[in-house]
Amino acid sequence: MLYCLCRRLFNRNITWCKYREKVGLGAQLIRIITNKQSQKLIEALRAANLGVTELDAVGSQGPVKILLVVAKRKDIGKVLGLVNELHGSSSLP
């Protein structure tokens, strides 16, 4: 009985997660790490009504900027497009 109930809840949760991904509900945290000047990228992301937090850090090859972007799931493509347009070699872990 308990196994059956847990299995049913698990299946509903998996179905809900797949639905959210397909429809684009919810928010996503995107980390952008770049060693280039990032002010234009930050301004472009903020102009697109996205929340951006910038952090200074030191990587294995020198100083880097870590940008934390909170975006709706449906806007992830827009974020990646801006990053590729303005910083083609940035890392998105």
BELPEWO-V605979 format. One record per backbone hydrogen bond with DSSP energy under -1.0 kcal/mol. CO is the residue of the C=O (numbers start at 1). NH is the residue of the N-H. If there is no record, write none. Layout:
co=CO nh=NH
co=CO nh=NH
This chain:
co=1 nh=5
co=2 nh=6
co=3 nh=7
co=4 nh=8
co=5 nh=9
co=6 nh=10
co=7 nh=11
co=8 nh=12
co=9 nh=13
co=10 nh=14
co=11 nh=15
co=12 nh=16
co=13 nh=17
co=14 nh=18
co=15 nh=19
co=16 nh=20
co=17 nh=21
co=18 nh=22
co=19 nh=23
co=20 nh=24
co=20 nh=25
co=26 nh=73
co=28 nh=71
co=30 nh=69
co=32 nh=67
co=33 nh=91
co=34 nh=65
co=38 nh=42
co=39 nh=43
co=40 nh=44
co=41 nh=45
co=42 nh=46
co=43 nh=47
co=44 nh=48
co=45 nh=50
co=46 nh=49
co=51 nh=70
co=53 nh=68
co=55 nh=66
co=57 nh=64
co=59 nh=62
co=62 nh=59
co=64 nh=57
co=65 nh=34
co=66 nh=55
co=67 nh=32
co=68 nh=53
co=69 nh=30
co=70 nh=51
co=71 nh=28
co=72 nh=75
co=73 nh=76
co=75 nh=79
co=76 nh=80
co=77 nh=81
co=78 nh=82
co=79 nh=83
co=80 nh=84
co=81 nh=85
co=82 nh=86
co=83 nh=87
co=87 nh=90
co=91 nh=33
